[in-house]
Amino acid sequence: MATRERMPSADAAWLRMDRPTNLMVINGVLLFDEQVDWPRVKDVIDERLVKRYPRFRQRAGQSGGLRGGAFWEDDPHFDLDLHMHRLALPAPGDRAALQGLVGDLMAEPLDRAKPLWHFYLIDGYGDGCALYARMHHCIADGIALARVLLSLTDSDPDAGIEPSGHMAAPGRRRRRSVVTRPVGRALHAGRATVGALAHEGFEMLLHPSAELSHLGTLARADTKALAHVLLTPSDAKTALKGDLGVARRVAWSDPLPLDDVKGIAHANDATVNDVLVAAMTGALRRYLRGRRSLVDEIRAFVPFNLRPLDQPLPASLGNKFGLVFLSLPVGARTARARLREVKRRMDEIKASPEGAIAYGMLELMGMTLAQVESVMVDLFSAKGTAVITNVPGPREPVYLAGSPVSAVAVWAPMSGSVSMSVSIFSYNGRVTVGVMGDAGLIPDPETMIDGFRTELEALARIGQSRREPVGR
């Protein structure tokens, strides 16, 4: 019988949060302008993912009861080929076809009898291809899995398959993985990199908090912050709220120049994150107006990192983040007013203890009966409408198995009754925005992508016409 390892309570909470209408799976798409070497991709994943991190050759199980009921155990029948798939994209092989296929795959539950992850090489995307990854949230949080995903890449197109720190095979010149170079340290840690990310405005998401005993944090928490987490009411009823189905719709933008976003931020005394979230707020306003469902505010869940970024990822991975509430001022009538208010609200929550409090609550959920956790998830998820993540990737081009990555999009899952996940991913001087949503409530996510681009253009015009800082 395989040896069982008890699953940490926060990870167990994510495992039990799975529902047919909201799978707890983190999704990512890497786009390529050329065909990749599939056998070499499989070798890289085997060496840098499966052999480095035990969770990718283990299966998750539950035996009932409290915290001890969830466990990891080695899959005695593990076969890499069962997790590596190759598909042909239907004609005409454009972005709409790829988005449709990815949306369909997102709706498929992972087989609990096997390790909870899959990669799909999708051929026929224009002149290139796409690599679609699915990993269950119980393995790790999105920040960690983004680092894992990018650790598969290199800054050299002719790099070997050995992971960073491993000896090269005899006769082969040792190559360094991207995670050992400055380009990769944006995801792999280093205090200097944390400072650079903060300078670019990603500090809210990647807050390098001090060591915390998270369950203890609940007991020591500031009363006001704890009350805000527990007593925040359900979010406003809009066209984005309602009964969920199984089907998914997904869309992502053309990569947008990051320098343009930085220019807007500089002209308005704001951060990159302020500008991107304000642009998404404007896109949501346009979408809600089009559905005759505009309100003053809707609330988003924003991940708040609790893992030190100056340390390597542990082999066991796991979840080390909390969620904070960010009220989006969709009712504000001008782009400038929306940016001003988003900046003010984000400044307030950057030093908030709410992320640690939310993580402590997640640990508590994982130690309760499944039925109790389900009720808690329903209560908590009703407080928001969307999940918004902002992940900074490498600043220079990277290569997977010798092929250059042209763009990246990733999505966090939506728990309980949440209907939409928004991802903002920066890579190689450009930003890609993606929307994943319930097909019944959000049948046209590409409309939101168009609105985001329009809002960025409006914010750029503000910077050109008025140089008065937003925060004054």
C-alpha positions as CSV (number, residue, x, y, z in Angstrom):
1,M,0.0,0.0,0.0
2,A,1.3,3.4,-0.9
3,T,2.5,5.6,2.0
4,R,0.1,8.4,2.8
5,E,1.2,12.0,3.7
6,R,-1.4,14.1,5.4
7,M,-2.4,17.1,3.3
8,P,-2.0,20.6,4.9
9,S,-5.3,22.0,5.9
10,A,-5.2,24.9,3.5
11,D,-4.5,22.6,0.6
12,A,-7.3,20.2,1.8
13,A,-9.7,23.1,1.7
14,W,-9.0,23.7,-2.0
15,L,-9.3,20.0,-2.8
16,R,-12.8,19.9,-1.2
17,M,-13.9,23.1,-2.8
18,D,-14.3,21.4,-6.2
19,R,-17.9,21.6,-7.6
20,P,-19.0,20.6,-11.1
21,T,-19.9,24.3,-11.7
22,N,-16.6,25.7,-10.3
23,L,-13.6,23.4,-10.6
24,M,-10.6,24.4,-8.4
25,V,-8.1,24.2,-11.3
26,I,-5.5,26.8,-12.2
27,N,-5.3,27.2,-16.0
28,G,-2.5,28.6,-18.2
29,V,-1.9,29.0,-21.9
30,L,1.5,29.5,-23.5
31,L,1.4,30.7,-27.1
32,F,4.0,30.1,-29.8
33,D,4.5,31.4,-33.3
34,E,6.2,28.2,-34.4
35,Q,5.7,24.5,-33.8
36,V,7.4,23.2,-30.6
37,D,9.5,20.0,-30.3
38,W,6.9,17.9,-28.5
39,P,9.3,15.0,-27.4
40,R,11.6,17.7,-26.0
41,V,8.8,19.4,-24.2
42,K,7.8,16.1,-22.5
43,D,11.4,15.6,-21.5
44,V,11.6,19.1,-19.9
45,I,8.3,18.6,-18.0
46,D,9.5,15.2,-16.8
47,E,12.8,16.5,-15.6
48,R,11.8,19.9,-14.2
49,L,8.3,19.2,-13.0
50,V,7.7,15.6,-12.2
51,K,11.1,14.7,-10.8
52,R,11.5,18.0,-8.9
53,Y,8.1,18.3,-7.3
54,P,6.5,15.1,-5.8
55,R,3.0,16.4,-6.0
56,F,3.0,15.9,-9.8
57,R,3.5,12.1,-9.4
58,Q,1.1,11.8,-6.4
59,R,-2.6,11.6,-6.3
60,A,-4.9,13.3,-3.7
61,G,-7.3,11.3,-1.6
62,Q,-9.9,11.7,1.1
63,S,-10.8,9.2,3.8
64,G,-13.5,11.3,5.6
65,G,-13.3,12.9,8.9
66,L,-11.5,16.2,9.7
67,R,-8.0,17.4,8.7
68,G,-6.6,13.9,8.6
69,G,-9.1,12.9,5.9
70,A,-7.1,14.5,3.0
71,F,-3.8,13.0,2.0
72,W,-1.2,12.7,-0.7
73,E,0.1,9.3,-1.9
74,D,2.3,8.2,-4.7
75,D,0.5,7.0,-7.8
76,P,1.8,3.4,-8.2
77,H,0.7,3.5,-11.9
78,F,2.0,6.9,-12.7
79,D,2.5,7.4,-16.5
80,L,3.7,10.7,-17.9
81,D,1.9,10.0,-21.2
82,L,-1.5,10.0,-19.3
83,H,-0.9,13.7,-18.5
84,M,0.6,14.9,-21.8
85,H,-1.9,15.2,-24.6
86,R,-1.7,16.4,-28.2
87,L,-4.8,17.9,-30.0
88,A,-5.5,19.5,-33.4
89,L,-7.2,22.8,-33.3
90,P,-10.4,22.9,-35.5
91,A,-10.5,25.2,-38.5
92,P,-10.0,28.0,-39.1
93,G,-7.2,27.7,-36.4
94,D,-7.6,31.3,-35.1
95,R,-7.8,32.7,-31.6
96,A,-11.6,32.2,-31.5
97,A,-11.2,28.5,-32.2
98,L,-8.4,28.2,-29.6
99,Q,-10.5,30.1,-27.0
100,G,-13.4,27.8,-27.7
101,L,-11.3,24.6,-27.3
102,V,-9.7,25.9,-24.1
103,G,-13.1,26.8,-22.7
104,D,-14.3,23.3,-23.4
105,L,-11.3,21.7,-21.7
106,M,-11.7,24.0,-18.6
107,A,-15.1,22.4,-17.9
108,E,-13.7,18.8,-17.6
109,P,-13.0,17.6,-14.0
110,L,-9.7,16.1,-13.2
111,D,-9.5,12.4,-12.4
112,R,-8.9,11.9,-8.7
113,A,-7.4,8.5,-9.3
114,K,-4.4,10.2,-10.9
115,P,-2.2,13.2,-10.2
116,L,-4.2,16.3,-10.7
117,W,-2.6,18.0,-13.7
118,H,-2.5,17.9,-17.5
119,F,-0.7,19.5,-20.4
120,Y,-2.2,19.8,-23.9
121,L,-0.2,20.7,-27.0
122,I,-2.7,22.2,-29.4
123,D,-1.4,22.1,-33.0
124,G,-2.7,24.3,-35.8
125,Y,-2.9,27.7,-34.1
126,G,-2.0,29.9,-37.0
127,D,1.6,29.1,-38.0
128,G,2.4,28.0,-34.5
129,C,0.8,26.2,-31.5
130,A,-0.3,26.6,-27.9
131,L,0.5,24.7,-24.7
132,Y,-2.4,24.6,-22.3
133,A,-1.7,23.6,-18.7
134,R,-4.2,22.6,-16.0
135,M,-3.1,22.1,-12.3
136,H,-5.4,21.7,-9.3
137,H,-5.3,24.4,-6.7
138,C,-4.6,21.9,-3.9
139,I,-1.1,21.4,-5.4
140,A,-0.1,25.0,-5.0
141,D,-1.4,28.6,-5.2
142,G,-1.3,30.6,-8.5
143,I,1.9,32.5,-7.6
144,A,3.8,29.3,-7.0
145,L,2.4,27.5,-10.0
146,A,3.3,30.5,-12.2
147,R,6.8,30.2,-11.0
148,V,6.7,26.4,-11.6
149,L,5.4,26.9,-15.1
150,L,8.0,29.5,-16.0
151,S,10.8,27.3,-14.5
152,L,10.2,25.1,-17.5
153,T,11.6,27.8,-19.8
154,D,15.1,29.1,-20.5
155,S,16.7,32.3,-21.7
156,D,18.7,30.3,-24.3
157,P,16.9,28.5,-27.2
158,D,19.4,25.7,-27.2
159,A,19.4,25.0,-23.4
160,G,19.4,21.4,-22.1
161,I,16.6,19.8,-20.2
162,E,18.3,19.7,-16.8
163,P,16.7,21.7,-14.0
164,S,18.7,24.5,-12.4
165,G,21.3,23.2,-10.0
166,H,21.4,19.7,-11.5
167,M,24.5,18.3,-13.1
168,A,24.5,18.1,-16.9
169,A,24.8,14.8,-18.6
170,P,28.3,13.7,-19.6
171,G,29.5,15.4,-22.7
172,R,26.8,18.1,-22.6
173,R,27.7,21.7,-21.8
174,R,25.7,22.8,-18.8
175,R,23.0,25.3,-19.4
176,R,21.3,27.5,-16.9
177,S,17.6,27.5,-16.6
178,V,15.8,30.8,-16.8
179,V,15.2,30.7,-13.1
180,T,19.0,31.2,-12.5
181,R,19.2,34.3,-14.6
182,P,17.9,37.9,-14.0
183,V,15.1,37.4,-16.5
184,G,13.7,34.5,-14.5
185,R,14.2,35.9,-11.0
186,A,11.0,38.0,-11.5
187,L,9.3,34.8,-10.6
188,H,11.9,32.8,-8.7
189,A,12.8,35.3,-5.9
190,G,15.6,37.5,-4.8
191,R,15.1,40.6,-2.7
192,A,16.3,42.9,-5.5
193,T,13.6,41.5,-7.7
194,V,10.9,42.0,-5.1
195,G,12.0,45.6,-5.0
196,A,11.8,45.9,-8.8
197,L,8.3,44.4,-8.9
198,A,7.2,46.8,-6.2
199,H,8.6,49.7,-8.3
200,E,6.5,48.5,-11.2
201,G,3.4,48.4,-9.2
202,F,2.9,44.7,-8.5
203,E,3.4,45.1,-4.7
204,M,-0.2,44.4,-3.7
205,L,-0.2,40.9,-5.2
206,L,3.3,40.0,-4.3
207,H,3.5,41.4,-0.8
208,P,6.5,39.6,0.9
209,S,4.9,39.4,4.3
210,A,6.9,38.3,7.4
211,E,6.6,34.8,8.7
212,L,3.2,34.2,10.1
213,S,1.4,31.6,12.1
214,H,-1.8,32.0,10.2
215,L,-4.2,30.3,12.6
216,G,-2.7,32.4,15.3
217,T,-3.3,35.4,13.2
218,L,-7.0,34.9,13.6
219,A,-6.7,35.1,17.3
220,R,-4.4,38.2,17.2
221,A,-6.1,39.9,14.3
222,D,-7.1,43.6,14.4
223,T,-10.7,43.6,15.4
224,K,-11.7,46.0,12.6
225,A,-9.9,44.0,9.9
226,L,-11.4,40.7,11.1
227,A,-14.9,42.2,11.2
228,H,-14.4,43.5,7.7
229,V,-13.6,40.0,6.4
230,L,-16.4,38.3,8.4
231,L,-19.2,40.9,8.2
232,T,-18.8,42.2,4.6
233,P,-22.3,41.7,3.1
234,S,-23.1,39.8,-0.1
235,D,-22.1,41.7,-3.3
236,A,-24.5,43.7,-5.4
237,K,-26.9,41.7,-7.6
238,T,-25.9,42.2,-11.3
239,A,-26.0,40.3,-14.5
240,L,-22.7,38.8,-13.4
241,K,-24.4,37.1,-10.4
242,G,-26.7,34.1,-10.7
243,D,-26.9,30.3,-11.0
244,L,-23.8,28.8,-12.4
245,G,-23.5,26.1,-15.1
246,V,-20.7,23.8,-16.1
247,A,-19.7,25.4,-19.4
248,R,-17.0,28.0,-19.6
249,R,-16.1,30.9,-21.9
250,V,-12.6,32.3,-22.1
251,A,-10.9,35.2,-24.1
252,W,-7.6,37.0,-24.0
253,S,-6.2,40.1,-25.5
254,D,-3.4,40.8,-28.0
255,P,-0.3,41.6,-25.9
256,L,-0.4,45.3,-25.0
257,P,2.8,47.4,-24.5
258,L,3.8,47.6,-20.9
259,D,5.6,50.9,-21.5
260,D,2.3,52.5,-22.4
261,V,0.8,51.3,-19.1
262,K,3.9,52.6,-17.2
263,G,3.5,56.0,-19.0
264,I,-0.1,56.3,-17.8
265,A,0.9,55.3,-14.3
266,H,3.7,57.9,-14.2
267,A,1.6,60.7,-15.6
268,N,-1.0,60.0,-12.9
269,D,1.2,59.3,-9.9
270,A,-0.2,55.8,-9.8
271,T,1.2,52.3,-10.1
272,V,1.0,49.9,-13.0
273,N,-1.4,47.8,-10.9
274,D,-3.6,50.8,-10.3
275,V,-3.8,51.5,-14.0
276,L,-4.6,47.9,-15.0
277,V,-7.2,47.4,-12.3
278,A,-8.8,50.8,-13.2
279,A,-8.9,49.8,-16.8
280,M,-10.7,46.5,-15.9
281,T,-13.1,48.5,-13.7
282,G,-14.0,50.6,-16.7
283,A,-14.4,47.5,-18.8
284,L,-16.8,46.0,-16.2
285,R,-18.7,49.3,-16.2
286,R,-19.2,49.1,-20.0
287,Y,-20.2,45.5,-19.8
288,L,-22.7,46.1,-17.0
289,R,-24.2,49.1,-18.8
290,G,-24.6,47.0,-21.9
291,R,-26.5,44.4,-19.8
292,R,-28.6,47.2,-18.1
293,S,-27.1,46.1,-14.8
294,L,-24.9,48.9,-13.7
295,V,-24.4,49.5,-9.9
296,D,-22.2,51.8,-7.9
297,E,-19.7,49.1,-6.9
298,I,-18.9,45.4,-7.3
299,R,-16.4,43.5,-5.2
300,A,-13.4,41.6,-6.4
301,F,-11.3,39.0,-4.6
302,V,-7.6,39.8,-5.0
303,P,-4.9,37.2,-4.1
304,F,-2.4,38.5,-1.4
305,N,0.9,36.5,-1.4
306,L,2.1,35.3,2.0
307,R,5.1,33.3,0.8
308,P,8.6,34.9,1.1
309,L,9.8,35.7,-2.4
310,D,13.5,35.6,-1.4
311,Q,13.3,31.8,-0.8
312,P,13.1,29.0,-3.4
313,L,9.8,27.1,-3.6
314,P,9.7,24.1,-1.4
315,A,9.4,20.7,-3.1
316,S,6.0,20.2,-1.4
317,L,4.7,23.5,-2.9
318,G,1.3,24.2,-1.3
319,N,-0.9,27.3,-0.8
320,K,0.4,30.4,1.0
321,F,-1.9,33.2,0.1
322,G,-5.0,35.0,1.3
323,L,-7.7,36.9,-0.5
324,V,-8.6,40.5,0.1
325,F,-11.7,42.4,-0.9
326,L,-11.3,45.2,-3.4
327,S,-14.4,47.2,-4.2
328,L,-14.4,48.3,-7.8
329,P,-16.0,51.8,-8.5
330,V,-17.9,50.8,-11.6
331,G,-20.4,53.5,-11.0
332,A,-17.8,56.3,-11.3
333,R,-18.5,58.1,-14.5
334,T,-15.0,59.0,-15.8
335,A,-11.9,57.1,-16.4
336,R,-10.0,59.6,-14.3
337,A,-12.4,59.2,-11.3
338,R,-12.2,55.4,-11.6
339,L,-8.4,55.5,-11.5
340,R,-8.3,58.0,-8.6
341,E,-10.6,55.8,-6.5
342,V,-8.9,52.5,-7.4
343,K,-5.6,54.0,-6.4
344,R,-7.0,55.2,-3.1
345,R,-8.6,51.8,-2.3
346,M,-5.5,49.8,-3.3
347,D,-3.3,52.0,-1.2
348,E,-5.5,51.2,1.8
349,I,-5.3,47.5,1.5
350,K,-1.6,47.1,0.7
351,A,-0.7,47.0,4.4
352,S,-3.9,45.3,5.5
353,P,-3.8,42.1,7.6
354,E,-6.9,40.8,5.8
355,G,-4.8,38.5,3.5
356,A,-3.4,36.7,6.5
357,I,-6.8,36.6,8.2
358,A,-8.4,35.1,5.1
359,Y,-5.6,32.5,4.9
360,G,-6.2,31.6,8.6
361,M,-9.9,31.1,7.7
362,L,-8.9,28.9,4.8
363,E,-6.9,26.7,7.1
364,L,-9.8,26.5,9.5
365,M,-12.1,25.4,6.6
366,G,-9.7,22.6,5.8
367,M,-10.0,21.3,9.3
368,T,-13.8,21.2,9.4
369,L,-16.3,18.7,8.0
370,A,-16.9,19.0,4.3
371,Q,-20.5,20.1,4.8
372,V,-19.4,22.9,7.1
373,E,-16.7,24.0,4.6
374,S,-19.3,24.1,1.8
375,V,-21.5,26.4,3.8
376,M,-18.5,28.7,4.6
377,V,-17.5,28.8,0.9
378,D,-21.0,29.8,-0.1
379,L,-21.1,32.6,2.5
380,F,-17.6,33.9,1.6
381,S,-17.9,33.7,-2.2
382,A,-21.2,35.6,-2.1
383,K,-19.3,38.6,-0.9
384,G,-17.6,39.0,-4.4
385,T,-18.3,38.9,-8.1
386,A,-14.9,38.2,-9.7
387,V,-11.3,37.1,-9.0
388,I,-8.6,39.4,-10.3
389,T,-5.0,38.3,-10.5
390,N,-1.9,40.3,-11.7
391,V,1.2,38.2,-12.2
392,P,4.5,39.6,-13.5
393,G,6.4,37.3,-15.7
394,P,9.9,37.5,-17.2
395,R,10.9,40.8,-18.7
396,E,12.8,39.3,-21.6
397,P,11.9,36.5,-24.1
398,V,12.0,32.9,-22.8
399,Y,12.1,29.6,-24.6
400,L,10.4,26.3,-24.0
401,A,12.2,23.4,-25.4
402,G,14.0,25.8,-27.8
403,S,10.9,27.6,-29.0
404,P,10.2,31.3,-28.1
405,V,7.1,31.9,-26.0
406,S,5.1,34.7,-27.6
407,A,2.5,35.3,-24.9
408,V,1.2,33.9,-21.7
409,A,-2.3,33.9,-20.0
410,V,-3.2,32.3,-16.7
411,W,-6.5,32.1,-14.7
412,A,-7.2,31.5,-11.1
413,P,-10.3,29.4,-10.4
414,M,-13.6,30.8,-9.1
415,S,-14.9,29.3,-5.9
416,G,-18.5,28.9,-4.7
417,S,-20.8,31.3,-6.6
418,V,-18.1,33.5,-8.2
419,S,-18.7,33.7,-12.0
420,M,-15.6,35.3,-13.4
421,S,-11.8,35.2,-13.2
422,V,-9.6,38.0,-14.7
423,S,-5.9,37.5,-15.3
424,I,-3.3,40.2,-16.1
425,F,0.1,38.7,-17.0
426,S,3.1,40.8,-18.0
427,Y,5.8,39.2,-20.1
428,N,8.6,40.6,-22.3
429,G,7.5,44.2,-22.1
430,R,3.8,43.4,-22.8
431,V,0.7,42.7,-20.9
432,T,-2.0,40.1,-21.8
433,V,-5.4,40.3,-20.2
434,G,-7.7,37.3,-20.0
435,V,-11.2,36.7,-18.8
436,M,-12.7,33.3,-17.9
437,G,-16.4,33.1,-17.0
438,D,-19.5,31.1,-16.6
439,A,-20.9,30.6,-20.1
440,G,-24.5,31.4,-19.1
441,L,-23.7,34.6,-17.2
442,I,-20.8,35.8,-19.4
443,P,-21.3,34.4,-22.9
444,D,-19.2,37.0,-24.6
445,P,-16.0,37.6,-22.6
446,E,-14.3,39.1,-25.7
447,T,-16.6,42.1,-25.2
448,M,-14.9,42.8,-21.8
449,I,-11.5,42.4,-23.4
450,D,-12.4,45.1,-26.0
451,G,-13.7,47.3,-23.2
452,F,-10.4,47.0,-21.3
453,R,-8.4,48.1,-24.4
454,T,-10.8,51.1,-24.8
455,E,-10.3,52.1,-21.2
456,L,-6.6,52.0,-21.5
457,E,-6.9,54.4,-24.4
458,A,-9.0,56.7,-22.4
459,L,-6.5,56.7,-19.5
460,A,-3.7,57.4,-22.0
461,R,-5.6,60.5,-23.2
462,I,-5.9,61.7,-19.5
463,G,-2.1,61.5,-19.2
464,Q,-1.6,63.5,-22.4
465,S,-4.1,66.2,-21.5
466,R,-3.6,66.6,-17.7
467,R,-0.4,66.0,-15.8
468,E,-2.0,66.6,-12.4
469,P,-1.4,63.5,-10.2
470,V,-4.4,61.4,-9.5
471,G,-3.7,61.2,-5.8
472,R,-3.6,64.9,-5.1
